Amino acid sequence: MRRPALVCLLGLGLAGCAAPTPTPTPAAGGIVRTPVHRAASSFPGTDAVVMRVELAPGARAGRHTHPGDEIGYVLEGEGQLLIDGAPARLLRAGDAFVVPAGVVHDAHNPGSAGMRLVGVFMVDRKQPLATPAR
């Protein structure tokens, strides 16, 4: 049975995210999110979600939050992690990052080459994976 793809790492389209499928999810703005795995974690009421993400040159995720921590690892390329109230952080292949639950953030690939990363989310399973920021 095909289920709706989980949509987020670094951002968009977010309410009502469901269990992942292995189908890539192209999003507006040059971002493709591919759900890899979702399972209950050892923390009550929390799921661990693994997602592969590709950001095309010029892609921007859009400001958003998560109902749990986001942990990311850049596989190739480079881009910016934009956390409200903090300077932009340049991320390159081999870099990792953590965005705490509820923190408004965005991702941007201002370069001329694609960026690929893996995101792991530890999130409250009763809430959407991500919510656009106001």
Secondary structure, 3 states (H helix, E strand, C coil): CCCCCCCCCCCCCCCCCCCCCCCCEEECCCEEEEEEEEEECCCCCEEEEEEEEEECCCCECCCEECCEEEEEEEEECEEEEEECCCCCEEEECCCEEEECCCCCEEEECCCCCCEEEEEEEEEECCCCCCEECC
